[in-house]
């Protein structure tokens, strides 16, 4: 992915890590299998952002806004309290 958050002219892409945190408490019958979780994240987030210009998808794609956009995309299917978007070895934002 690239855009204002990353510079494609320096490395061609921007590597980021997504960490889902603090699943909300929910009834036992609503637990997600890891394989299902992976499919949801891939379809809702990774397939839409990977190797894409973030400026064309998210208005003002700062790290904070990207994290909020990701959380919003996952909200319907995954009960999250927060996510961490790592934008460097020691840099992250929480949304």
Backbone as XML, in Angstrom:
<?xml version="1.0"?>
<chain id="A" units="angstrom">
  <residue number="1" name="UNK">
    <atom name="N" x="0.840" y="-1.156" z="0.000"/>
    <atom name="CA" x="0.000" y="0.000" z="0.000"/>
    <atom name="C" x="0.889" y="1.223" z="0.000"/>
  </residue>
  <residue number="2" name="UNK">
    <atom name="N" x="0.402" y="2.273" z="-0.580"/>
    <atom name="CA" x="1.151" y="3.514" z="-0.570"/>
    <atom name="C" x="0.188" y="4.679" z="-0.578"/>
  </residue>
  <residue number="3" name="UNK">
    <atom name="N" x="0.691" y="5.849" z="-0.499"/>
    <atom name="CA" x="-0.099" y="7.066" z="-0.394"/>
    <atom name="C" x="0.670" y="8.026" z="0.481"/>
  </residue>
  <residue number="4" name="UNK">
    <atom name="N" x="0.000" y="8.959" z="1.100"/>
    <atom name="CA" x="0.701" y="9.913" z="1.966"/>
    <atom name="C" x="1.380" y="9.225" z="3.140"/>
  </residue>
  <residue number="5" name="UNK">
    <atom name="N" x="0.831" y="8.091" z="3.557"/>
    <atom name="CA" x="1.402" y="7.360" z="4.685"/>
    <atom name="C" x="2.727" y="6.705" z="4.319"/>
  </residue>
  <residue number="6" name="UNK">
    <atom name="N" x="2.897" y="6.329" z="3.059"/>
    <atom name="CA" x="4.085" y="5.625" z="2.595"/>
    <atom name="C" x="4.585" y="6.296" z="1.318"/>
  </residue>
  <residue number="7" name="UNK">
    <atom name="N" x="5.833" y="6.056" z="0.987"/>
    <atom name="CA" x="6.401" y="6.661" z="-0.207"/>
    <atom name="C" x="6.798" y="5.573" z="-1.191"/>
  </residue>
  <residue number="8" name="UNK">
    <atom name="N" x="6.033" y="5.374" z="-2.261"/>
    <atom name="CA" x="6.355" y="4.320" z="-3.223"/>
    <atom name="C" x="7.666" y="4.561" z="-3.962"/>
  </residue>
  <residue number="9" name="UNK">
    <atom name="N" x="8.141" y="5.823" z="-4.005"/>
    <atom name="CA" x="9.377" y="6.116" z="-4.717"/>
    <atom name="C" x="10.616" y="5.649" z="-3.955"/>
  </residue>
  <residue number="10" name="UNK">
    <atom name="N" x="10.482" y="5.290" z="-2.687"/>
    <atom name="CA" x="11.640" y="4.858" z="-1.912"/>
    <atom name="C" x="11.793" y="3.348" z="-1.887"/>
  </residue>
  <residue number="11" name="UNK">
    <atom name="N" x="10.734" y="2.618" z="-1.706"/>
    <atom name="CA" x="10.861" y="1.158" z="-1.622"/>
    <atom name="C" x="9.803" y="0.428" z="-2.434"/>
  </residue>
  <residue number="12" name="UNK">
    <atom name="N" x="8.875" y="1.160" z="-3.017"/>
    <atom name="CA" x="7.836" y="0.525" z="-3.817"/>
    <atom name="C" x="6.601" y="0.159" z="-3.030"/>
  </residue>
  <residue number="13" name="UNK">
    <atom name="N" x="6.716" y="0.093" z="-1.732"/>
    <atom name="CA" x="5.554" y="-0.244" z="-0.914"/>
    <atom name="C" x="5.834" y="0.149" z="0.523"/>
  </residue>
  <residue number="14" name="UNK">
    <atom name="N" x="4.839" y="-0.048" z="1.347"/>
    <atom name="CA" x="4.977" y="0.244" z="2.766"/>
    <atom name="C" x="4.469" y="-0.974" z="3.527"/>
  </residue>
  <residue number="15" name="UNK">
    <atom name="N" x="5.339" y="-1.599" z="4.270"/>
    <atom name="CA" x="4.933" y="-2.770" z="5.044"/>
    <atom name="C" x="4.333" y="-2.324" z="6.363"/>
  </residue>
  <residue number="16" name="UNK">
    <atom name="N" x="3.182" y="-2.841" z="6.646"/>
    <atom name="CA" x="2.513" y="-2.544" z="7.897"/>
    <atom name="C" x="1.973" y="-3.840" z="8.464"/>
  </residue>
  <residue number="17" name="UNK">
    <atom name="N" x="1.814" y="-3.885" z="9.781"/>
    <atom name="CA" x="1.238" y="-5.053" z="10.447"/>
    <atom name="C" x="-0.040" y="-4.626" z="11.118"/>
  </residue>
  <residue number="18" name="UNK">
    <atom name="N" x="-1.003" y="-5.510" z="11.101"/>
    <atom name="CA" x="-2.281" y="-5.266" z="11.755"/>
    <atom name="C" x="-2.420" y="-6.241" z="12.905"/>
  </residue>
  <residue number="19" name="UNK">
    <atom name="N" x="-2.723" y="-5.723" z="14.073"/>
    <atom name="CA" x="-2.901" y="-6.554" z="15.271"/>
    <atom name="C" x="-4.298" y="-6.298" z="15.821"/>
  </residue>
  <residue number="20" name="UNK">
    <atom name="N" x="-5.119" y="-7.323" z="15.844"/>
    <atom name="CA" x="-6.460" y="-7.212" z="16.398"/>
    <atom name="C" x="-6.356" y="-7.448" z="17.895"/>
  </residue>
  <residue number="21" name="UNK">
    <atom name="N" x="-6.965" y="-6.556" z="18.668"/>
    <atom name="CA" x="-6.819" y="-6.640" z="20.114"/>
    <atom name="C" x="-8.154" y="-6.678" z="20.828"/>
  </residue>
  <residue number="22" name="UNK">
    <atom name="N" x="-8.097" y="-7.278" z="21.999"/>
    <atom name="CA" x="-9.203" y="-7.191" z="22.951"/>
    <atom name="C" x="-10.562" y="-7.519" z="22.353"/>
  </residue>
  <residue number="23" name="UNK">
    <atom name="N" x="-10.685" y="-8.740" z="21.887"/>
    <atom name="CA" x="-12.004" y="-9.148" z="21.438"/>
    <atom name="C" x="-13.001" y="-8.859" z="22.541"/>
  </residue>
  <residue number="24" name="UNK">
    <atom name="N" x="-14.117" y="-8.334" z="22.183"/>
    <atom name="CA" x="-15.163" y="-8.063" z="23.169"/>
    <atom name="C" x="-15.652" y="-9.376" z="23.759"/>
  </residue>
  <residue number="25" name="UNK">
    <atom name="N" x="-16.191" y="-9.305" z="24.924"/>
    <atom name="CA" x="-16.815" y="-10.493" z="25.509"/>
    <atom name="C" x="-18.070" y="-10.797" z="24.707"/>
  </residue>
  <residue number="26" name="UNK">
    <atom name="N" x="-18.198" y="-12.000" z="24.258"/>
    <atom name="CA" x="-19.391" y="-12.383" z="23.520"/>
    <atom name="C" x="-19.740" y="-13.820" z="23.843"/>
  </residue>
  <residue number="27" name="UNK">
    <atom name="N" x="-20.967" y="-14.200" z="23.589"/>
    <atom name="CA" x="-21.421" y="-15.554" z="23.937"/>
    <atom name="C" x="-20.586" y="-16.636" z="23.259"/>
  </residue>
  <residue number="28" name="UNK">
    <atom name="N" x="-20.519" y="-17.778" z="23.903"/>
    <atom name="CA" x="-19.721" y="-18.902" z="23.419"/>
    <atom name="C" x="-20.044" y="-19.265" z="21.969"/>
  </residue>
  <residue number="29" name="UNK">
    <atom name="N" x="-21.292" y="-19.198" z="21.581"/>
    <atom name="CA" x="-21.672" y="-19.597" z="20.219"/>
    <atom name="C" x="-21.168" y="-18.629" z="19.160"/>
  </residue>
  <residue number="30" name="UNK">
    <atom name="N" x="-20.658" y="-17.468" z="19.566"/>
    <atom name="CA" x="-20.171" y="-16.483" z="18.606"/>
    <atom name="C" x="-18.652" y="-16.485" z="18.437"/>
  </residue>
  <residue number="31" name="UNK">
    <atom name="N" x="-17.948" y="-17.459" z="19.001"/>
    <atom name="CA" x="-16.500" y="-17.499" z="18.834"/>
    <atom name="C" x="-16.154" y="-17.713" z="17.372"/>
  </residue>
  <residue number="32" name="UNK">
    <atom name="N" x="-15.060" y="-17.107" z="16.924"/>
    <atom name="CA" x="-14.613" y="-17.249" z="15.546"/>
    <atom name="C" x="-13.448" y="-18.218" z="15.467"/>
  </residue>
  <residue number="33" name="UNK">
    <atom name="N" x="-13.490" y="-19.086" z="14.496"/>
    <atom name="CA" x="-12.364" y="-19.941" z="14.191"/>
    <atom name="C" x="-11.280" y="-19.062" z="13.566"/>
  </residue>
  <residue number="34" name="UNK">
    <atom name="N" x="-10.009" y="-19.364" z="13.851"/>
    <atom name="CA" x="-8.920" y="-18.553" z="13.317"/>
    <atom name="C" x="-8.952" y="-18.509" z="11.789"/>
  </residue>
  <residue number="35" name="UNK">
    <atom name="N" x="-9.285" y="-19.613" z="11.153"/>
    <atom name="CA" x="-9.360" y="-19.638" z="9.684"/>
    <atom name="C" x="-10.438" y="-18.679" z="9.186"/>
  </residue>
  <residue number="36" name="UNK">
    <atom name="N" x="-11.573" y="-18.617" z="9.878"/>
    <atom name="CA" x="-12.637" y="-17.686" z="9.500"/>
    <atom name="C" x="-12.200" y="-16.243" z="9.724"/>
  </residue>
  <residue number="37" name="UNK">
    <atom name="N" x="-11.528" y="-15.997" z="10.829"/>
    <atom name="CA" x="-11.018" y="-14.661" z="11.127"/>
    <atom name="C" x="-10.067" y="-14.205" z="10.027"/>
  </residue>
  <residue number="38" name="UNK">
    <atom name="N" x="-9.181" y="-15.096" z="9.621"/>
    <atom name="CA" x="-8.209" y="-14.786" z="8.575"/>
    <atom name="C" x="-8.912" y="-14.453" z="7.252"/>
  </residue>
  <residue number="39" name="UNK">
    <atom name="N" x="-9.949" y="-15.203" z="6.904"/>
    <atom name="CA" x="-10.708" y="-14.949" z="5.676"/>
    <atom name="C" x="-11.404" y="-13.589" z="5.717"/>
  </residue>
  <residue number="40" name="UNK">
    <atom name="N" x="-11.970" y="-13.247" z="6.862"/>
    <atom name="CA" x="-12.667" y="-11.969" z="7.003"/>
    <atom name="C" x="-11.686" y="-10.814" z="6.848"/>
  </residue>
  <residue number="41" name="UNK">
    <atom name="N" x="-10.556" y="-10.888" z="7.540"/>
    <atom name="CA" x="-9.561" y="-9.812" z="7.463"/>
    <atom name="C" x="-9.022" y="-9.693" z="6.040"/>
  </residue>
  <residue number="42" name="UNK">
    <atom name="N" x="-8.790" y="-10.812" z="5.390"/>
    <atom name="CA" x="-8.296" y="-10.776" z="4.010"/>
    <atom name="C" x="-9.306" y="-10.109" z="3.083"/>
  </residue>
  <residue number="43" name="UNK">
    <atom name="N" x="-10.557" y="-10.509" z="3.175"/>
    <atom name="CA" x="-11.588" y="-9.973" z="2.278"/>
    <atom name="C" x="-11.917" y="-8.510" z="2.564"/>
  </residue>
  <residue number="44" name="UNK">
    <atom name="N" x="-12.025" y="-8.160" z="3.830"/>
    <atom name="CA" x="-12.471" y="-6.810" z="4.202"/>
    <atom name="C" x="-11.351" y="-5.774" z="4.198"/>
  </residue>
  <residue number="45" name="UNK">
    <atom name="N" x="-10.100" y="-6.225" z="4.436"/>
    <atom name="CA" x="-9.005" y="-5.263" z="4.596"/>
    <atom name="C" x="-7.864" y="-5.520" z="3.610"/>
  </residue>
  <residue number="46" name="UNK">
    <atom name="N" x="-7.229" y="-6.676" z="3.708"/>
    <atom name="CA" x="-6.019" y="-6.915" z="2.935"/>
    <atom name="C" x="-6.236" y="-6.832" z="1.432"/>
  </residue>
  <residue number="47" name="UNK">
    <atom name="N" x="-7.281" y="-7.481" z="0.925"/>
    <atom name="CA" x="-7.536" y="-7.449" z="-0.509"/>
    <atom name="C" x="-7.855" y="-6.042" z="-1.007"/>
  </residue>
  <residue number="48" name="UNK">
    <atom name="N" x="-8.377" y="-5.204" z="-0.133"/>
    <atom name="CA" x="-8.758" y="-3.845" z="-0.526"/>
    <atom name="C" x="-7.612" y="-2.844" z="-0.411"/>
  </residue>
  <residue number="49" name="UNK">
    <atom name="N" x="-6.608" y="-3.138" z="0.439"/>
    <atom name="CA" x="-5.528" y="-2.180" z="0.662"/>
    <atom name="C" x="-4.176" y="-2.604" z="0.098"/>
  </residue>
  <residue number="50" name="UNK">
    <atom name="N" x="-3.950" y="-3.907" z="-0.035"/>
    <atom name="CA" x="-2.643" y="-4.389" z="-0.454"/>
    <atom name="C" x="-2.299" y="-3.897" z="-1.855"/>
  </residue>
  <residue number="51" name="UNK">
    <atom name="N" x="-1.138" y="-3.275" z="-1.993"/>
    <atom name="CA" x="-0.639" y="-2.732" z="-3.257"/>
    <atom name="C" x="-1.589" y="-1.708" z="-3.871"/>
  </residue>
  <residue number="52" name="UNK">
    <atom name="N" x="-2.229" y="-0.945" z="-3.021"/>
    <atom name="CA" x="-3.163" y="0.091" z="-3.479"/>
    <atom name="C" x="-2.681" y="1.462" z="-3.010"/>
  </residue>
  <residue number="53" name="UNK">
    <atom name="N" x="-3.115" y="2.483" z="-3.717"/>
    <atom name="CA" x="-2.854" y="3.856" z="-3.313"/>
    <atom name="C" x="-3.913" y="4.234" z="-2.288"/>
  </residue>
  <residue number="54" name="UNK">
    <atom name="N" x="-3.504" y="4.434" z="-1.061"/>
    <atom name="CA" x="-4.457" y="4.736" z="0.013"/>
    <atom name="C" x="-5.204" y="6.040" z="-0.217"/>
  </residue>
  <residue number="55" name="UNK">
    <atom name="N" x="-4.591" y="6.971" z="-0.938"/>
    <atom name="CA" x="-5.260" y="8.244" z="-1.229"/>
    <atom name="C" x="-6.541" y="8.038" z="-2.031"/>
  </residue>
  <residue number="56" name="UNK">
    <atom name="N" x="-6.628" y="6.943" z="-2.760"/>
    <atom name="CA" x="-7.818" y="6.650" z="-3.572"/>
    <atom name="C" x="-8.895" y="5.917" z="-2.785"/>
  </residue>
  <residue number="57" name="UNK">
    <atom name="N" x="-8.571" y="5.457" z="-1.583"/>
    <atom name="CA" x="-9.512" y="4.654" z="-0.789"/>
    <atom name="C" x="-9.961" y="5.387" z="0.472"/>
  </residue>
  <residue number="58" name="UNK">
    <atom name="N" x="-9.018" y="6.047" z="1.133"/>
    <atom name="CA" x="-9.285" y="6.678" z="2.431"/>
    <atom name="C" x="-8.943" y="8.161" z="2.333"/>
  </residue>
  <residue number="59" name="UNK">
    <atom name="N" x="-9.890" y="8.994" z="2.708"/>
    <atom name="CA" x="-9.624" y="10.426" z="2.715"/>
    <atom name="C" x="-8.604" y="10.734" z="3.807"/>
  </residue>
  <residue number="60" name="UNK">
    <atom name="N" x="-7.543" y="11.450" z="3.442"/>
    <atom name="CA" x="-6.478" y="11.806" z="4.378"/>
    <atom name="C" x="-5.950" y="10.565" z="5.098"/>
  </residue>
  <residue number="61" name="UNK">
    <atom name="N" x="-5.244" y="9.674" z="4.373"/>
    <atom name="CA" x="-4.835" y="8.384" z="4.942"/>
    <atom name="C" x="-3.641" y="8.458" z="5.899"/>
  </residue>
  <residue number="62" name="UNK">
    <atom name="N" x="-3.836" y="9.141" z="7.010"/>
    <atom name="CA" x="-2.834" y="9.096" z="8.066"/>
    <atom name="C" x="-2.915" y="7.724" z="8.721"/>
  </residue>
  <residue number="63" name="UNK">
    <atom name="N" x="-1.919" y="7.360" z="9.496"/>
    <atom name="CA" x="-1.945" y="6.063" z="10.174"/>
    <atom name="C" x="-3.189" y="5.936" z="11.047"/>
  </residue>
  <residue number="64" name="UNK">
    <atom name="N" x="-3.551" y="7.036" z="11.725"/>
    <atom name="CA" x="-4.734" y="7.023" z="12.599"/>
    <atom name="C" x="-6.006" y="6.785" z="11.798"/>
  </residue>
  <residue number="65" name="UNK">
    <atom name="N" x="-6.123" y="7.446" z="10.653"/>
    <atom name="CA" x="-7.319" y="7.291" z="9.827"/>
    <atom name="C" x="-7.388" y="5.911" z="9.181"/>
  </residue>
  <residue number="66" name="UNK">
    <atom name="N" x="-6.245" y="5.362" z="8.809"/>
    <atom name="CA" x="-6.223" y="4.008" z="8.245"/>
    <atom name="C" x="-6.661" y="3.004" z="9.311"/>
  </residue>
  <residue number="67" name="UNK">
    <atom name="N" x="-6.173" y="3.162" z="10.529"/>
    <atom name="CA" x="-6.566" y="2.259" z="11.620"/>
    <atom name="C" x="-8.067" y="2.329" z="11.870"/>
  </residue>
  <residue number="68" name="UNK">
    <atom name="N" x="-8.625" y="3.521" z="11.887"/>
    <atom name="CA" x="-10.076" y="3.674" z="12.089"/>
    <atom name="C" x="-10.853" y="3.074" z="10.929"/>
  </residue>
  <residue number="69" name="UNK">
    <atom name="N" x="-10.373" y="3.253" z="9.695"/>
    <atom name="CA" x="-11.031" y="2.683" z="8.522"/>
    <atom name="C" x="-11.049" y="1.159" z="8.627"/>
  </residue>
  <residue number="70" name="UNK">
    <atom name="N" x="-9.914" y="0.574" z="9.004"/>
    <atom name="CA" x="-9.831" y="-0.886" z="9.147"/>
    <atom name="C" x="-10.803" y="-1.366" z="10.221"/>
  </residue>
  <residue number="71" name="UNK">
    <atom name="N" x="-10.813" y="-0.701" z="11.344"/>
    <atom name="CA" x="-11.716" y="-1.100" z="12.435"/>
    <atom name="C" x="-13.170" y="-1.033" z="11.979"/>
  </residue>
  <residue number="72" name="UNK">
    <atom name="N" x="-13.512" y="-0.004" z="11.220"/>
    <atom name="CA" x="-14.883" y="0.139" z="10.716"/>
    <atom name="C" x="-15.237" y="-0.985" z="9.741"/>
  </residue>
  <residue number="73" name="UNK">
    <atom name="N" x="-14.296" y="-1.385" z="8.899"/>
    <atom name="CA" x="-14.544" y="-2.458" z="7.941"/>
    <atom name="C" x="-14.808" y="-3.793" z="8.637"/>
  </residue>
  <residue number="74" name="UNK">
    <atom name="N" x="-14.150" y="-4.005" z="9.768"/>
    <atom name="CA" x="-14.266" y="-5.283" z="10.485"/>
    <atom name="C" x="-15.382" y="-5.297" z="11.519"/>
  </residue>
  <residue number="75" name="UNK">
    <atom name="N" x="-15.889" y="-4.146" z="11.873"/>
    <atom name="CA" x="-16.838" y="-3.995" z="12.979"/>
    <atom name="C" x="-18.059" y="-4.921" z="12.880"/>
  </residue>
  <residue number="76" name="UNK">
    <atom name="N" x="-18.609" y="-5.102" z="11.697"/>
    <atom name="CA" x="-19.838" y="-5.897" z="11.554"/>
    <atom name="C" x="-19.625" y="-7.386" z="11.820"/>
  </residue>
  <residue number="77" name="UNK">
    <atom name="N" x="-18.430" y="-7.889" z="11.507"/>
    <atom name="CA" x="-18.213" y="-9.327" z="11.610"/>
    <atom name="C" x="-17.314" y="-9.760" z="12.768"/>
  </residue>
  <residue number="78" name="UNK">
    <atom name="N" x="-16.512" y="-8.833" z="13.284"/>
    <atom name="CA" x="-15.589" y="-9.176" z="14.362"/>
    <atom name="C" x="-15.799" y="-8.191" z="15.510"/>
  </residue>
  <residue number="79" name="UNK">
    <atom name="N" x="-16.182" y="-8.682" z="16.681"/>
    <atom name="CA" x="-16.388" y="-7.783" z="17.823"/>
    <atom name="C" x="-15.055" y="-7.344" z="18.431"/>
  </residue>
  <residue number="80" name="UNK">
    <atom name="N" x="-14.582" y="-6.173" z="18.012"/>
    <atom name="CA" x="-13.291" y="-5.663" z="18.467"/>
    <atom name="C" x="-13.466" y="-4.490" z="19.408"/>
  </residue>
  <residue number="81" name="UNK">
    <atom name="N" x="-12.558" y="-4.381" z="20.349"/>
    <atom name="CA" x="-12.481" y="-3.169" z="21.157"/>
    <atom name="C" x="-11.460" y="-2.226" z="20.550"/>
  </residue>
  <residue number="82" name="UNK">
    <atom name="N" x="-10.360" y="-2.773" z="20.029"/>
    <atom name="CA" x="-9.348" y="-1.927" z="19.413"/>
    <atom name="C" x="-8.464" y="-2.747" z="18.486"/>
  </residue>
  <residue number="83" name="UNK">
    <atom name="N" x="-7.726" y="-2.035" z="17.660"/>
    <atom name="CA" x="-6.720" y="-2.649" z="16.805"/>
    <atom name="C" x="-5.440" y="-1.847" z="16.946"/>
  </residue>
  <residue number="84" name="UNK">
    <atom name="N" x="-4.323" y="-2.459" z="16.595"/>
    <atom name="CA" x="-3.053" y="-1.758" z="16.484"/>
    <atom name="C" x="-2.603" y="-1.878" z="15.042"/>
  </residue>
  <residue number="85" name="UNK">
    <atom name="N" x="-2.218" y="-0.766" z="14.459"/>
    <atom name="CA" x="-1.640" y="-0.757" z="13.126"/>
    <atom name="C" x="-0.182" y="-0.343" z="13.286"/>
  </residue>
  <residue number="86" name="UNK">
    <atom name="N" x="0.705" y="-1.287" z="13.059"/>
    <atom name="CA" x="2.138" y="-1.039" z="13.185"/>
    <atom name="C" x="2.630" y="-0.457" z="11.869"/>
  </residue>
  <residue number="87" name="UNK">
    <atom name="N" x="3.273" y="0.700" z="11.936"/>
    <atom name="CA" x="3.779" y="1.363" z="10.737"/>
    <atom name="C" x="5.306" y="1.413" z="10.730"/>
  </residue>
  <residue number="88" name="UNK">
    <atom name="N" x="5.907" y="0.794" z="11.692"/>
    <atom name="CA" x="7.356" y="0.707" z="11.803"/>
    <atom name="C" x="7.705" y="-0.175" z="12.986"/>
  </residue>
  <residue number="89" name="UNK">
    <atom name="N" x="8.990" y="-0.423" z="13.176"/>
    <atom name="CA" x="9.406" y="-1.328" z="14.246"/>
    <atom name="C" x="8.937" y="-0.848" z="15.619"/>
  </residue>
  <residue number="90" name="UNK">
    <atom name="N" x="8.998" y="0.440" z="15.864"/>
    <atom name="CA" x="8.616" y="0.984" z="17.163"/>
    <atom name="C" x="7.476" y="1.986" z="17.051"/>
  </residue>
  <residue number="91" name="UNK">
    <atom name="N" x="6.765" y="1.974" z="15.931"/>
    <atom name="CA" x="5.708" y="2.956" z="15.707"/>
    <atom name="C" x="4.386" y="2.260" z="15.423"/>
  </residue>
  <residue number="92" name="UNK">
    <atom name="N" x="3.351" y="2.673" z="16.109"/>
    <atom name="CA" x="2.026" y="2.127" z="15.878"/>
    <atom name="C" x="0.979" y="3.141" z="16.301"/>
  </residue>
  <residue number="93" name="UNK">
    <atom name="N" x="-0.223" y="2.896" z="15.824"/>
    <atom name="CA" x="-1.380" y="3.672" z="16.270"/>
    <atom name="C" x="-2.439" y="2.674" z="16.699"/>
  </residue>
  <residue number="94" name="UNK">
    <atom name="N" x="-3.298" y="3.100" z="17.591"/>
    <atom name="CA" x="-4.416" y="2.257" z="18.028"/>
    <atom name="C" x="-5.704" y="2.903" z="17.596"/>
  </residue>
  <residue number="95" name="UNK">
    <atom name="N" x="-6.603" y="2.086" z="17.161"/>
    <atom name="CA" x="-7.885" y="2.589" z="16.726"/>
    <atom name="C" x="-9.010" y="1.816" z="17.338"/>
  </residue>
</chain>
